[in-house]
């Protein structure tokens, strides 16, 4: 059998689903973070950027196609690094996001009209009320 004899549906690569597709389909509130990294010593200065998505821990169950890891400093927040393809998708759709924080450590982008911070604070407040009621 020659390559030309193989049906086209058998030779096509399966397109990878991107995390943004799943997040939008699941209506999960999220933010995109860009962390600035630098490593400087006497001989070398290296700079890089890490792109990652953060979501609420409760929402991670709704997006089970992708693995999100708990953040150390925030109990209710999970993160996932973006692939090169996902970074390109983010850059092409940057007009759908608003920059809510920018400093020497990096930037945070939220969807226009869907603030991750507001959603996160709302869930945190509900959890706090549950703890108070159970005591």
Rosetta blueprint (number, residue, H / E / L):
1 X L
2 X L
3 X H
4 X H
5 X H
6 X L
7 X L
8 X H
9 X H
10 X H
11 X H
12 X L
13 X L
14 X L
15 X L
16 X L
17 X L
18 X L
19 X H
20 X H
21 X H
22 X H
23 X H
24 X H
25 X H
26 X L
27 X L
28 X L
29 X L
30 X E
31 X E
32 X E
33 X E
34 X E
35 X E
36 X E
37 X E
38 X E
39 X E
40 X E
41 X L
42 X L
43 X L
44 X L
45 X E
46 X E
47 X E
48 X E
49 X E
50 X E
51 X E
52 X E
53 X E
54 X E
55 X E
56 X E
57 X H
58 X H
59 X H
60 X H
61 X H
62 X H
63 X H
64 X L
65 X L
66 X L
67 X L
68 X L
69 X E
70 X E
71 X L
72 X L
73 X L
74 X L
75 X L
76 X L
77 X E
78 X E
79 X E
80 X E
81 X E
82 X L
83 X L
84 X H
85 X H
86 X H
87 X H
88 X H
89 X H
90 X H
91 X H
92 X H
93 X L
94 X H
95 X H
96 X H
97 X E
98 X E
99 X E
100 X E
101 X E
102 X E
103 X E
104 X L
105 X L
106 X E
107 X E
108 X E
109 X E
110 X E
111 X E
112 X L
113 X L
114 X E
115 X L
116 X H
117 X H
118 X H
119 X H
120 X H
121 X H
122 X H
123 X H
124 X H
125 X H
126 X H
127 X H
128 X H
129 X H
130 X H
131 X H
132 X H
133 X H
134 X H
135 X L
